Amino acid sequence: MKNKNKIVVSLLFVLAAINLTGCGKKAPDEKALKEMLPSEIIEYSIDENFYISNIKNLDIERRQTNDKSDVADCIVKLEDDISDRIVYLSISSKYYDKGGWQINDWYMTGVEEITLKETPDADVIEPEILSREYVNIKKNDDLSVVSPQYVENVYTVEDKYKYCTISGNITANKSLVSYSESYPMQYHWQTTVDDSQMDVKWDIEGTWYGEHDYYFTIDILSLTEESLSWMAKAEYDTTTGGIGSYDVEEPVVDNYEVTGNTYSTLQLEFGGSIVYPGFTVMIYPDEGIIGDGWKPEDSNSPFERQE
């Protein structure tokens, strides 16, 4: 009878030892994982302003635990005075005989979610719009959209210049974005301006006159978004040349300027050399310029329509 008692006591002692050993390898719980989270997950920046969040909560969605390794997919909620963030992570932990459980690796399993605690002012886009130097511009308050991470304003423009009218709506938005693929997360405010609804109507038909090494007149017959039709006549000093007719070569019609490069159909002789005289004209909303080659602004010679 005494021997049987000894066997029972011995078995209980062995089972207790096994249980104690197993407890040492128990996978880390939520509290343990929170304490082991790397600092780069907690830190983030917005336009190079750096912040450190507090860990509000960590939930384990699913996990796989082996003898000395553990993989846990977690949702981590962070907060600070600036924002609330939700982070989706897969955390791999390893058990060391000396040191216990430690995070061995981790990676993002989803896009981080951020919610700012303060809504930006609706006028945060104003500097970007005003830098475009529109004269008569007005914000349409009824069409404004404001949220913590997104601001959108619509502006109406009605500008009248000497040679064109610029009118229509401009939509501008400012949004908080991040292109970070790893932590610490870096956010910045991105501004996008859509002026595709703007309409530029040119009024440049008529007879233009300019002087640049010679006298000339240009009759601009028509202008569309893709073509410019004109007739040009250049008059040179009678001792060195004559009258040449010009055609437009690859005219460029931009929103805010019209550029035309010309070539001559008349060969002129200067000191025994054959010359193909040419010039470029550029018409801006309030002025015209004539010059050589593709850089008429270097000469700054006036080019004006005869009223």
Residue, then its C-alpha position, 0 to 999 in steps of 0.5 A: m500500500k505504501n508503494k502505491n502511494k509513492i507512485v501516485v505522489s511521483l506522478l503528481f510531481v511530474l505533471a506539476a513540473i510539466n505544467l510549470t514548464g508549459c506556463g513559461k511558454k504560453a503565448p503573449d497576451e494582448k497586454a504583453l504584445k502592447e508592451m512589446l510594440p516597436s516605437e516606429i508603429i507608435e510614432y508618425s508625422i504630418d508634414e514633417n511634424f512628429y507625434i507619438s501616440n498612446i496605445k489605446n487597445l490591442d485586439i488579437e483577431r487570429r493566431q497560430t502558436n507552436d512550441k516557441s513561436d507565435v504569429a498573431d494578427c492584431i488590430v491596434k488602436l492608437e490615440d493622441d491629441i492630434s488624431d486617432r489611428i487604427v493599425y493592422l499588423s501581423i506580429s511574429s514572436k519567439y520564445y527565448d529560454k533566457g528573456g522569454w517572449q520577444i517580437n521577432d518580426w512584424y508587417m502591415t496587413g492593411v492600410e492604416e486608418i487615421t482620423l484627425k480630431e480637428t477639422p481644417d479651415a475651409d480657407v486652407i486652400e486659399p494660398e494655392i488659388l491666390s498664387r495663380e493671380y486671377v483678378n476676379i475670383k470668388k469662392n462658392d461657399d455653397l459647394s464647399v466640402v469640409s471633413p477632418q481629412y479632406v477640404e474642397n472648394v469651388y471658385t468662380v473666375e471672370d477675368k477680362y483682358k485686352y485680348c482674351t476673357i478667362s472665365g469658369n470654375i476652378t475646383a481645389n481640394k486638399s487631402l491628407v495622404s500617405y505614400s508610406e509602405s512601412y512605419p513610421m507612417q508619414y502623412h502630408w497635405q496634398t493640394t490638387v487644382d482642377d481648372s478643366q472647366m475654365d474657358v479662355k476666349w481669345d479676341i485676336e482677329g484683325t491686323w497686327y503691326g510690329e517692328h523687329d529688324y524690319y516692318f511687318t503686318i500680320d492679318i490674323l484671320s481665325l483662331t481655334e483651339e488647334s490652329l491659327s490662320w494668318m497672313a503676314k507681310a514683312e517689308y525690308d529696307t529696299t537696299t537689302g530686301g523686298i517683301g516676303s509672305y509668311d505662313v504659320e508653322e506649328p502654332v501653339v495655342d495654350n490657355y494663356e498664350v498664343t505662339g506662332n513660329t513662321y518661315s519665309t517663302l521668299q529667299l533674300e540675299f544679304g551680302g551674297s548669303i541666302v537668308y530665310p528670314g523668320f520671326t516668332v510672335m507671342i500674344y498674352p492676355d494683355e500684350g503681344i511680343i515679336g522676336d527672333g526664333w523661339k525666344p521673342e521675349d529676349s527682344n521685347s519688341p511690341f506687337e500690337r493690333q491696330e484698332 
